[in-house]
Amino acid sequence: MNNEIRIFGRGSHRQLSVLSKLCCAALALAFPVSSLIAHEPGEGLRQKQSTALRNPPPAPQTAASAVTDGLWSTLPYLMPINPIHCSLLHSGKVLIVSGSENNPPEHDAGQYYAAVWDPSSGVFNVQNLLWDLFCNGMAALPDGRFLVVGGSMAVAPPFGDFRATVFDPATEKFTQVESMAHGRWYATVTELSDGGLMAFSGLAEQGYTGRPLAEDMRGVHNKDVEIYHIGTGWSPEYEAPWIPPLYPHLHLLPNGNVFYSGETISSNIFNPFNQTWTLNVAKTVYTKPRVGGSSVLLPLRPENGYVPKVMILGGDHIATATTEVIDLSATTPAWRMLAPMSRPRARMNAVILPTGKVLALGGSSIDEDPNTASLAADLFDPVTESWASAGVAVYPRLYHSCGLLLPDATVWVVGSNPVKGTYEKNIEVYSPAYLFTVDGNGNVIPAVRPTISSVPAEVGYGSSFAIATPDAFSISSAILVRPGSPSHSFDFEQRLVGLSFIASDSGTLTATAPPNGSIAPPGYYMLFLINQAGVPSMAKFIHLGFNPTDLPPKGSITSPAADMIIQPGQSVSFAGSATDPDGPVASYSWIFPDGIPASSSVPSPGLVSFTAVGTHVVSLTAIDGLGVNDPSPPTRTITVQLASLQLIFTAPADGAIVSGRKVSVSLSVSGTTGASNTFTFSVDGNLIGSKTGKPTVASFIWSTTGYAKGPHTLSATVKDAGGNTGTASESVTLQ
């Protein structure tokens, strides 16, 4: 069960020390921040303290430089957990998944963390996880939830976990889904054109090779591709004819293939339609692996036929400043050197901005050495293939750092963890130069931004859709940006797709959506409008899909009616249903983590037993005839624990057939302390009665009027005078 710490910002916007009041105000419009942080620790969760900054070092810039270089600002509160993998949600919030935070004592103690940050309030909502998602793979599903695969089953030596979980932005909770065939630690997840998610690489679990465990001390690279689809789970394993590095850099191409750009010098292509690889498509000009470098799919634009170009930057242990590009539309693609960055960068980040320019930031000349940190940032223009200054950051951003484009067109910069057990807690925000201008008196002021009045929530491939804006005739481009998901110098989700459009006198742009899922895989995108001065709007989220007019089904779990606590080996009866406002429900997918059975495809699967002590989050996904699924499936949490008291049903027996308008139920408890025990009795989660007294036995009458024929779950609890509790449950069939 998740426990939460809510870190609330108190107070109003706080000025950032060296910036002009005007520029601070422009930034504060998007980032209300706090000057004091409070904590509400969850049970069993180490308190993660976050305090106001004390005398933050000044940024080496002036307000005037904002017009040319942009503006770096430090938020006056700290990151409460190590931001190892971050993803932008379509709610506008940011998911941070840390696991044991590169801190072996936390792993050994079972302390695993994730958090959700709300940019509008400065609130971090921290929760603990059921297993260690340290160095996971994470990408968005078509419905906007995030699939998180693998993680760390052990950290010294490292071995990968084979489990997978899904984060739901609506509930802000994790739900375990089908496990992979083998473990993955440092795996990459890439969405394919049909909405399936491809998992590749990562270290496998201990014993993966079949060698004796004592010999398998460093783990083995998992070279199998697995593809996940909602409702059916994982595909068979498709073995690659080569051994990938950890966190391979993968990009979905407009032809539906997946391009591997590094970190090694040889480039390969995977065809997901026949599950084959083409090796050695090209070799990089730089002759050594770009470890800790980055890779970006440059903007895909309709005016040039969505020509795919991939850019690679930096990397190597003694870092390089070199960059290269490859045109994958060429008959014989080849890497070509570009102008270098201003600084060498290992463990860097590269963020594509709404204008299509690429922000290169962070890293160091010597890998994981903060004394050689590359604080100056660079901005690459893919049209002119030239670099410009993007200002200077304050804090080194090395291993385990993230740069993430936000809906207000700023970049959130966090983390740095070159030494185990400690990380950079200061948070920076980079506001690009397009957000600033100069008035007639030479003063720096916020640039006037175009606005989006409204857009449709759902858009289909190749369709025309209206964008309402009062700035229709001043718009130079309309683009979709995939919300990012960076980790370890690479953004799994980053993608910019241009839109063709026509402006009308009515204050409307009529835009044409991307033609297929290979150019823009299904899911949520940020829609930006950019005016003729190069200033982007605030983004609006839209959902791009195959069936935009089809309303999704909505499932419900009718049994049990609430979360349950049971003892090992006990069974719970499950039943569910779903409704669809515009068609029939075609299929159901139950997932019972560690349950027997582990899954079911019928609405009411009946009894499921759980033997493993721990927390098991059961989910039910409903899918309609067009393949559209419930985007926020219902769940039940089944907690299996060893009871301190032994509570049993003495009548009726587990599995019994009962009948009549009244059924007698008897309970017995042993191991109690004190003179008084409180018993409660429920049917299908509905409380029937409660009794308090000295006896170690209790009886209840279950009035069956109103209960349907078929299986029902009887559950009971007891609490003694010392506060000790016990639970029991069983299933009976009403005839």
N, C-alpha and C positions, 0 to 999 in steps of 0.2 A: 504494500500500500504506500502511495506517495505521501511524503511529509513535505511541508512547504515552509519557507521563510519568506515573508513579504518585506521588502525593503522599501519604505515609503519616503519619497522626497517631501520635505517640509519647507515652506517658504516659497518665494517667487523667484524669478529669474535672477541669476547672480552674474555680475559682470566678470569677464575674463581679463586678467590683469593688464596685458600690454596692448590690447586692441582698442581702437576708438570706440566710444559709446555707440556710435551709429552702426558700425560693423557688428558689434556685439548684439545690438537689437535685432539686426537682420538674422543672425544665427539663432537668437533666442526665440524667434517666432516659431522655429521648428523644434527647438529643444528646451522646453521648460525644465530647469534643473533645480537641484536641492542643495541646501547648505548644511543639512543635518540628516542623518540616516538612522532610522529606528529598526529594531529587529523583533521578530516573533518566531523563536526557534521551534522547529518541528521535533517531535519525539524521535530520539535516536539519530538525529542529524546534527553533525558538527556545525556550530554557529559560524556563519561566514560573514565576517565583519567588513563593513564598508564605511569609510569616514570621509569627511570633507578634506580636500587637499590643504596641506599646510605649505604655504609659500612655494607654489609650483614654479619651476624655472621658466623664465620668460621665453617666448618664442622669438627666434632671431629674425624678425621681420617688422615691417612698419605697416600701418593701415593703408598707405598709398600703394604698397606692393600688391594688395589684394586685387587690383584691377589687372595686373599683368601675371601674377603668380598664383592667385588664390589666397586663401586664408586658412591657417592651421590654428585650431583652438582646443583647449583642454577643458573637459567638463569637470565641474567641482565635486564630483563624487567618484568612487572607485568601483572597479569591476569586482564582484563578490566571489566569482569562481574563475578558474583558468579557461579562457575562451579558445579552446582548441579547435572546435568546429562550430561555425555559425551559419545560420540560414535565415533569410528574410521570408517571413510568412505573408500570406495575402491579407492578413489582418493589419499589416503594417508593423507588427511587432517582430522581434528577432529571437529566434531559438538558439540557445547556446548549449552544446553538449560537450561535457568535459570528462565524464566518468571519474576515474581516480586521479585525474589532473596531473599525470606524470609524477605521481608521488607514491612510491611503493608502499609506505605505511598505510595510506588510505586504501589502497587495493587490498592489502592483507586484512584490514579492519572492516571491509565491506562498505566503505564510504564512497558512493558514486553519485555524481551531481549533474544536474541540468538546470537551466534557468530560461525564463522568458523575460526579455527587456522590452518595456514600452517606451519608445522615444518621446511620446507626447507628455508623459508624466515623470519620467526618470525612475520608474519602479522596476526593480528586479524581483521576479518571483522564482525562488529557488526551490527545487524539489529533489528528492533522492530517487535513485534508480534501482531496479531489481538486479541488474548485473552491470559489469564494468564496460561501458561504451567508450572507453578511452581509445582514441585513434580509430574511430569507426568510418564507415562509408555512408554518405547521406545524400539523398536527392528527393525531389518532389514527385509524388504520384500525380496522375492526371486530375484527381479530385481535390488537390491542394494539400492533402496530408503529406507528411514526410516519412519515407522509408529509411530506417537506420539499420545498417547491417553490421554484423560482427562486433568487434571490440576486443578487449583483452581478457583472455581466460587466465593468463599469467603474465607477469611483467618481467620477471627475472628468473629464467630466460623468458622471452616473449612467445606467446602462443595465441592463436586466434580463436574467437568464439564463433560458433555456427548459428547462433540465434539471430533473430531479426525482430524489430519492433517498429510500430508506426506511431508518429506523433500527430495528434488531431488539434489543429489550431482552434477549433470551436470549443473544445473542453480543456485544452492545454494539458492533456494527459497522454501517457504512452500506453499502448496496447500491444502485447506480444502477438506476432503472426507466425506463419509457417517458417520453420528453420531451414537453413541451407543444408546442402549435403555435407559440407565440411567448413571448417573455420576460416575466418578472414580477419586479419589485423593489418591495417593500412590498405584497405581495398578501395577501389574507385567504383562509383555507381553512376551510370549514364542512362538517361531516358532515351528510348528508341522511338521511331516514328509512329508506332501503334500504341504508345503509352506504356509499354513494358519497360522495366528497369533492369539494365544489365549490370551485374556485379562481376568484377574481374580483379584478380590478383589478391594480395594479402597473405600473411603467414597463416598456415593452417594450424589445426589443433595438434596437441602432443600425440605422437604415435601415428600421425597421418601417413607416413611412408611404410609403416609396418615394421620398422626397425625397433629394436628394444628401446624402451623409454630412456634408459641411461645414455644411449648413443644419440638420441634425438634432442640435442640440447639447445638448438637455435631455431627450431621450427623449419618448415619447408614452404616455399612459395606455392600457393594454390594457383595453378595455371589453367583451371577450368572456368569457363564462362557459365554463369547461371542467369536466367532471365525470370523476373517476377511479374506476375499479372494478378490484379485484384480478383479474388474469387476462386482462382485455380492454384495460386501459390507459385512455387519454383518449377522451372523447366528441368529436364535432364541436364546433366553436366556435358558441356561441349569442350573437350580438351584442346588447348592451344598447342601448336607444334613448337613453341618457344617458351622461355621462362621470363615472365614480365618482372619489372622492378616493382617495388612497393609504391602504392599510389601512382599508377601509370596515368599519364595525361591523355585523356580520351575526348574526342569531339564527334558529335553526330553531324554527318555531312548532308547536303541537300539531296543526294541520291539514296539516302537511307543507310549508307555504310558508316562505320565508326573508324575514325582515324586516330592512330596512336602516334603522338608527336614526341614522346620522350618519357623519362629523362635520358635514355640511352641514345646513341648516335643513329641507330637504324629506325626508320619509320615503317609501320605496318598498318594494314587495313583489315578490319573484320567485317564480313558480310553476315548480318543477322538473319537474312532470309534463307541461306543454306548453311549457316554456321561454319563458314570456312575463313581462313586467314590468307592474305597475300603479304608475304614477308619482303623486307628490304625494298620497299617502294622508293625510298630515297634515304640518303645519309646526310647528316648535318655537316655544315662547313666547319664548325667547331669540332675538334677531333676528340674531345673528352666528354663523358656524360655530364649533363647539366643538372647535377644533384642540387636541389634547393632552388632551381630556376623555376620559371613559370611559362605558361602557354595560354594563348588567347585565340579563339575563333573571331576573326575580325568581322565587322558588320556585314550582314547579308542584305543586299538591297535589290529591289525589283528592277530598277533601271539598268542594272548590268546583268540581269538574269541570275541573281543570287550566287555570284561567283564566290566559291569558298576559299579563303586564304587564312592560314594559321600562322601566328607569330610566336616565336619562342624567345625568352629573355633570360639573361643572367645564368646563375648556377655555378657549380663546381666548388670544391672545398677551398681552394684559393680562387676567389670568385672572379668571374668575367663580367665585363660591361657589355659584351657583344649581344646583338640581337639578329634574328634571322626570320625570313618569311618564306612560305611555300604556297604556290597557286595550284590547288588541287583540281582545277578545271583543265590544266594543261595536259597535253597528250602524254608527256613524260614529266611528271612533277619533279621539281628539284628545289632544294633549299638555297636561298640567296641571302647573302649578308646585307644587313641594313646598317644605318649609322648607329653607333653605340650609345648607350645611356651615359649620363654624366658620371655615374659611379658604378663600380662593380657591385653585384648584389647576389648573395646566397641567402636562401630562406626569405625571399622577397614576396611581395604581393603585386598583382597586376589587375586593375579594375577598369572595365570598359564603362565610359561615361555616356549619358544620353546623346551627346554630340557625335559619338563614334570614336572619340579620342581615347587613348589608353593611358591610365595613370599608373606609373611604375613607382613603387615606394618600398621603403624598408630594406632589410637585408644588411649584409656586412661584407667587407672585403675578405675577411677570414671567417670561415663558417662558424657560426655560433659564438663569435667574439664581439661583445658590445663595445670594446675599445676601438674597433674598426667599423662601427655602424655607419651605414649610408643614410644619413638623416635627410639630405636633400632629395626631393622627389622630382620626377620627370614626367612630361606629358608628350605622348606620341600621336602625331597626326597621320593616319593611314592614307590620306589622300596625297599629301606632299612627302610622306615618309621622312618626316623631320621631327626633331625633339625640341621642346621648350621647357623652361623652368616651371615647376609646380610648387614652389615654396620650400620651406624647410621645416620638418617635424621636430619635435622636442625630444621624444623618447625613442630609443632603439627598438626596432621591431624585427625580431629574429625568429628562431624556431617557435612554432605554435603561435603565430600571430595571424590576424585576419584583417582584410580590408573589404568592406561591403557597401555597395551603392544602396542608398536609402531613397524612399519615394520623393523626398524633397530635393533630389539631385545632388546631395552632399554624400561624402564617403565617411563611413564610421570605421575607425582604425583602433584595434585593440590587441592586447596580448603581447607576449614575448617570453619564452620559457627555455633559455639555453641551459639552465641548471635545474636538475630535478628538485621539486619541493618548493620552488619559488617562481613567481611570474610577475610581469609588469601589470600593475593594477590601474594605472592611469589610462583614461579614455580620451582619444583625440578625435576631432571631426575636421575633415578637410572640406572647405567650401571653395569650389573651383572659381576661377576668375570670371566665368560667365554670370555669376550672381552679383557682380559689382560693376559700377560705372562711375563716371565723374560728372558732376553738375557744372553749370556755367561758371561757378566760382572756383573750380578746381577741387572741390570736396568730393571725397569718396562716398557714394550713396548706393543703396541696394538697386540693382537693375530692375526695371519693370518686367514682370514675368507674364507671359501669356497664360490664360486660364482655360480650364475645361469645365464647362457648365454641367454636362452630363454625357455619359456613354452607356451603351447597353451592357448589362452584366454578362451576357453570353454572346459569343460570336462564333460563327461556323467557318470552316475553311473555304476560301475563295468567295465568300459572300461580301456584299456591300453593307456597310453600317455607318450610322450617323454619329459624328462627334460634334456636339454643340459647343460653340465657343464664340465669344464676342470679338475674337481676334482673327477671324477666318482668313482675311486677305493679307495678314502679316505673317502667316505661318509658312515656313520654308520646308519643314519636314515633320512627319509624324512617324513615330517609331514605337516598337514593342521591345521591352527589355525583360528578359527572364530574371526573376528574383534570384540573387546569388546564393551560393552555398560553398564558401571557401574553407580550405583546411590545407596545411602543409604546402603553401605556395601555389595552390591550384584551386580554381573555382569550378566545382563540378557542374554548376547550373548556368553559368554566365553565358548570355546569348543576346545579341541585338539584331532585330529584323526590321527593315524599313517597310513602310506602307506607301502605296500610291494613293492619291486622294485628289478630289476636286473641291474647290471652295465655291460657295453660293452666296447670293445676296442675303439669304435668310439667316446668316450667322451660323452656317453649318458646313462642316467638312464631310464629304461622302468618301469614306476610305474603303479600300479593298483589303480584306484579310489575306494572310499568307495562304498559298494554294494547298499545302498539305503538311502532314506531321513531320516530314523529313526536314523541311525548312524551319518549322516552329513546332516542336513536339507538344502534344496537348497538355493544357494546364493553365495556370495563372500567369499573367504578364502585367508589367507596368506600362501603361500608355503615356508617353510624353509627347507634347507638342513643342516645337522649337521655332522661335520667330526668326525674322531675317537678321536680327542682331546676334543670333546664336544663343539666345537665352532660353532655357527649357522651362516648361511649366512644372507645377507639382504634378505628380503622377496620379492616374486613376487605374485601379486594378480591373482587368477584364479577364474572363475565362474563355479560352480558345478550345473548341472541342469539335468532335465529329457530328454530334447531334444537339445543336444549341437550343432547339425548341423542346426537346424531350425533358420533362421534369423527372427528377430522380425519385426512386422509391424511398420510403421511410420505414425502417424496421423497429420492432420493439421486442423486448424479452419479457414474456409474461410469467415465466417460472424459471428460477425463483424470483419473487417480487422485489428482493433486495439483496445486497451483498450478504455473504454467509461466512461464518467461522465453523469449520468442521475439524474432525480428528482424522488422522491418516487412515486411508482405506475406506472412508465413508463415501457415499454416493450422493449426488445432487441431481434432481430431475429438472431438465431444461426443456422449455417450450418457448416458441416465439411466433411472430407473425409479421407481415409487412403490408403496406398499402402503397399504391401508385396512383397519382392523380390523373394520369393520361394513358394508362395501359396496364397490362398484367405484369405481375412479378414473375420473372422467369426462373430464378434460382436463388438458393440460400447457401451461405457459407459460414458454418460455425467453426470456431477455433477454440479448442480446449487445451491450453498449454499444460503439458505434463499430465493430461487427463487420459483416461481409458474409456472410450476411444479418444483420439487426439483431434478429430474433426468430424463433421457431419454435413450432409447436403440436404437434409430434410428440415421442414420448419420446426418440428417438435421431436428432437432426438431421444428424449427420455433420460434414463439414468446414465450418469457419467461419474466414475470414481476417481479420486485423487489420493495418491499415496505419499507424494513428496511434501515434506514440511516446507512451508513458504507461502508466497502470494502468487495467485494465478488469476490473470485478468482474461476472462472469457469474452468473446465478441461474436456478434451476428451481423453479417453483411448481406443485404438484399440487393439483387441485381435484376434490372428489367430486361425486356426482350431485345432492346437495342444495345445492351451492354453497359448501360449507365447504372452506377452503383450508388447506394446510400453514402453520401460524403462524410457522414459522422455516425458510424455504426454504434448501436447501443452496446454496453458492456456490463458485466457483473464480476465483482472481485470475490474470489473464493480463497479464503485464508485457511491453510491447513496448519494446525498447531497441536502440540502435545498438551493435553489438558492437565492442569494441576489437580483437578478433581475428576473423578470418574463418574460421569453421568450417563445413564443408559435408559432406553425405553424397555420396560418390562412387558408392555402390551400396547398396541398390537406388535407382532413381530415384523422385522424388516422384510419388505416384499410381500406382506400379507394382502389378501383381498378382504376388504371390509365392506359392510353394507348397513343399511338402516338409516333412520333420521338422526340417530345419536350414536356416536362411537366413543367408547370409554378408552381413555389413554392413561397409562401409568408410567411413572418415572421413579428411578432409584439412583441415589448418589452415595458415594463413599469417599473418604479422605477429607471430609470437611473439618473445619475448626470453629469453635465458638458454639453458641447456643441457638443460633437462628440461621435459616437458609431461605433464600428467595428464588422460587422457580418461576419461569415464564414458559409458555407453550404457544407455538405459532403453526399455522398451516399455510404453506406457499408464501411465507413471509408476512402473513397477516396475523397479528396478535390475537389469540383466543382468550388468554387469561393469565393472571399472575397470582402466586400464593406465597405467603411468608409465614414461617413457623419453625418449631424445633425439629419436626420429623425429617428423616432422610429419604422419605418417599412422598410422592405427590400424585394426585390424580386429577384429570380434567375430562370434561365432556365436550366433544367436538360435534356441534350441530351441523350436519352435512347439507342442510337446506341451502340452495343457491350454489353449491359446488358441483361442477360437471363430473360426469362419469369419467374414469380414467385415472392416470397417475397423479399423486399429490405428494409434496414433501412435508414431512412433519419435522419440526425443529424445536429444540428446547435449550434453555440456559439455566444455570444455577449460580448463585453467588452466596458465599458463606459470610459469617460475621467478620472474618479477617480480610475480606475483599478478594479472596481467591475465586476464580470463575471456572466453569466447565461448560461444555456444549455437547449436544448430541443431535443427530438428525438421521432420518430414515425415510424410505419411500413406501407408500402403500397404494393400492389401486382401489378406488371407490367403484362398487358395482351396483 
